[in-house]
Amino acid sequence: MTSFAFTDLLIGVGVAFFLEGLLFLASPSWMRRAMESTLAAPDRLLRIAGVISALGGLMLIWMVRH
């Protein structure tokens, strides 16, 4: 685990888990409703949201690194 990129990846995953945990801690009922609405959403909408989220994350990483 000496690779800088791998370390950054693990830090990013840790931050994501931390933030998700805070959401569950702050409002478990809201998170439950959000998950239920996600289950009801069509696959196409989830894919679009996934692409937008992934591209936004890449843009954020690029902006921080440059």
C-alpha positions as CSV (number, residue, x, y, z in Angstrom):
1,M,0.0,0.0,0.0
2,T,2.8,2.4,-0.9
3,S,1.0,3.8,-4.0
4,F,-0.1,7.3,-3.5
5,A,-3.1,6.8,-5.8
6,F,-4.2,3.7,-3.8
7,T,-3.9,5.6,-0.5
8,D,-6.1,8.4,-2.0
9,L,-8.6,5.8,-3.1
10,L,-8.8,4.3,0.4
11,I,-9.2,7.8,2.0
12,G,-12.0,8.6,-0.5
13,V,-13.8,5.4,0.4
14,G,-13.4,6.1,4.1
15,V,-14.8,9.6,3.6
16,A,-17.8,8.3,1.7
17,F,-18.5,5.7,4.5
18,F,-18.1,8.5,7.1
19,L,-20.6,10.8,5.3
20,E,-23.1,8.1,4.7
21,G,-22.9,7.1,8.4
22,L,-23.5,10.7,9.4
23,L,-26.7,10.7,7.3
24,F,-27.9,7.6,8.9
25,L,-27.1,9.0,12.3
26,A,-28.8,12.4,11.7
27,S,-32.0,11.1,10.1
28,P,-32.6,7.4,9.8
29,S,-36.2,7.8,8.8
30,W,-35.2,10.1,5.9
31,M,-32.5,7.6,4.7
32,R,-35.1,4.8,4.9
33,R,-37.5,6.8,2.7
34,A,-34.6,7.7,0.3
35,M,-33.7,4.0,-0.1
36,E,-37.4,3.1,-0.7
37,S,-37.7,5.7,-3.4
38,T,-34.4,4.4,-5.0
39,L,-35.9,0.9,-5.1
40,A,-39.0,2.3,-6.9
41,A,-37.0,4.3,-9.4
42,P,-36.5,2.9,-12.9
43,D,-33.1,1.5,-13.9
44,R,-32.6,4.2,-16.6
45,L,-33.0,7.0,-14.0
46,L,-30.5,5.2,-11.7
47,R,-28.0,4.8,-14.5
48,I,-28.3,8.5,-15.4
49,A,-27.8,9.5,-11.8
50,G,-24.8,7.2,-11.6
51,V,-23.1,8.7,-14.7
52,I,-23.7,12.2,-13.4
53,S,-22.4,11.3,-10.0
54,A,-19.3,9.6,-11.4
55,L,-18.5,12.5,-13.8
56,G,-19.0,15.0,-11.0
57,G,-16.6,13.0,-8.8
58,L,-14.0,12.9,-11.5
59,M,-14.3,16.6,-12.1
60,L,-13.9,17.3,-8.4
61,I,-10.8,15.1,-8.2
62,W,-9.4,16.8,-11.3
63,M,-10.0,20.3,-9.8
64,V,-8.4,19.4,-6.5
65,R,-5.4,17.8,-8.2
66,H,-4.7,20.7,-10.7
